[in-house]
Amino acid sequence: MASQAASGSDVAMSEADTVDEQKWMSFSVRHGKTFHNVRLAEDDSVLELKMIIFSLTDVPPERQKLLGLTRGKLPIDEAPLSSLAIPPGSLKAKHPVNVDGTSSPASSGTHTSGKTISIMLVGTPVQDTFQDRAVLLDAHGGQNGDGRKKKRSKTEDERKADRGKPDYVAMSDPSNLSKVRKTVERFREFAPIHPPRTGLSGGLLVLDLDWTIADTHKLMDPQCPVALAARPGLHEFLAAVYPYYDIAVWSQTSWRFLEMKLTELGCFEDSRYQITFILDRSSMPAVHVREATKKEVKPLDVIWNRFPEVYGAHNTVHVDDLGRNFIMNPLNGIVIRPYYSDAPLDDELASLARYCLQLANPSVTDVRNRGWSTAGHDRWHDCTLPLVSSLPVALDKADTTGSYAYVFRRRHAHWLAYAAKHPSSTRHGATQARAVPQEGPSSGTSATTNEGEGSVSGNGAPMQEDGAKKDKAPPKQS
């Protein structure tokens, strides 16, 4: 793994040399009494400037009025910054002002002639608006008013992207690679909340927030308890994988909303795990996919170039409900079913914990290796790889029927028993699997499925006493 990380560092250095050849522009954005310094490449678009300002000020792009950016009518969002007619009065030779009111040199990334473009932002932040937040979610997250994803007919390329299928055209597009390199350059020094840990058998687990670990619509509703917004078993899942993975959260929302959501969920207060770092929408470049559409994605190179000695493509797993978010790194992506709080029996995180602990087994040296399946991570629910040698404390016992640990162990035992009985029909092939240790009959953790009365199947449903259900293939996860 160390050699792989080192080779990734060499690639990062060569990409950085390419980025240094580009011309950069510096902006000093004033919003109220606060100043923000922003640095972008000349071929970046106006929309990318607005998205960074959104991350800093929480003013949505459609509400931003940027005074002093150009003469006359404001340009379209797709216009490159180099095409703007900057008013002479906006070009300031003085150093930009920091947030705390002090000045600092603008040596890193200045505009032509060493000047900074001073602009004023006029717009209302999201938290100061009287508009219903469900409407705001509709505007920024692509959801309907009830919090569900909008339904529309999709092209085959979009369906492929949503499933996380490799799009080799998008991955090799020079324009996309250039956008990723510029994003990597802008965020090469982002600060972690906790220092990364070395020597983990798993590596890094990158999680999406909205509709992956929480129902965003319920989370933003002040009348709804947080317990209904969080996906069932959220904290147990994070506690189970933490001994083997550093945990990161990457969300397509502003920094303030991201921090607020994680605080509401209690992810910063649980003593069983820690969030290593978080990334927001400003670190998501908009890349071209087929049919001339542009989508904001989450390139893992932003992380790998920030911590090349710890993380790489070989030990990073990215979980998201939208496969297109890891279209630039498809072999590292796991598509999870979106969560809505009207699904109280959702046990997706128990299955995900099982799969993460399988990937953390020392026998898995590269998470991109598809040796255990021709489908890669596509059919992760029924993977029969062995678990780690010792389960975390949160999962070493199956407590009461229906508990998180119970569902986890019964689901794993169910798949192992089915794979042993039907090796030819197991989607991941005949892989060597290690059964979970036997415990007392009261714990319900036997690796067999014909335990008789009171037994449960892999999905937690009661089994028939005549054993009819045990011969059926486990239900297909969508």
Secondary structure as GFF3:
##gff-version 3
##sequence-region A 1 478
A	DSSP	alpha_helix	2	20	.	.	.	ID=ss1
A	DSSP	beta_strand	24	31	.	.	.	ID=ss2
A	DSSP	beta_strand	34	41	.	.	.	ID=ss3
A	DSSP	alpha_helix	46	57	.	.	.	ID=ss4
A	DSSP	three_ten_helix	61	63	.	.	.	ID=ss5
A	DSSP	beta_strand	65	67	.	.	.	ID=ss6
A	DSSP	three_ten_helix	81	83	.	.	.	ID=ss7
A	DSSP	three_ten_helix	88	90	.	.	.	ID=ss8
A	DSSP	beta_strand	91	92	.	.	.	ID=ss9
A	DSSP	three_ten_helix	112	114	.	.	.	ID=ss10
A	DSSP	beta_strand	116	122	.	.	.	ID=ss11
A	DSSP	three_ten_helix	126	128	.	.	.	ID=ss12
A	DSSP	alpha_helix	133	141	.	.	.	ID=ss13
A	DSSP	alpha_helix	156	162	.	.	.	ID=ss14
A	DSSP	alpha_helix	168	172	.	.	.	ID=ss15
A	DSSP	alpha_helix	174	186	.	.	.	ID=ss16
A	DSSP	beta_strand	203	207	.	.	.	ID=ss17
A	DSSP	alpha_helix	216	219	.	.	.	ID=ss18
A	DSSP	alpha_helix	226	229	.	.	.	ID=ss19
A	DSSP	alpha_helix	234	241	.	.	.	ID=ss20
A	DSSP	beta_strand	245	250	.	.	.	ID=ss21
A	DSSP	alpha_helix	255	265	.	.	.	ID=ss22
A	DSSP	beta_strand	275	279	.	.	.	ID=ss23
A	DSSP	three_ten_helix	281	283	.	.	.	ID=ss24
A	DSSP	beta_strand	286	289	.	.	.	ID=ss25
A	DSSP	three_ten_helix	290	292	.	.	.	ID=ss26
A	DSSP	beta_strand	293	296	.	.	.	ID=ss27
A	DSSP	alpha_helix	301	306	.	.	.	ID=ss28
A	DSSP	beta_strand	316	320	.	.	.	ID=ss29
A	DSSP	three_ten_helix	323	326	.	.	.	ID=ss30
A	DSSP	three_ten_helix	330	332	.	.	.	ID=ss31
A	DSSP	beta_strand	333	335	.	.	.	ID=ss32
A	DSSP	alpha_helix	348	359	.	.	.	ID=ss33
A	DSSP	three_ten_helix	380	382	.	.	.	ID=ss34
A	DSSP	three_ten_helix	393	395	.	.	.	ID=ss35
A	DSSP	alpha_helix	404	421	.	.	.	ID=ss36
A	DSSP	three_ten_helix	469	471	.	.	.	ID=ss37
###
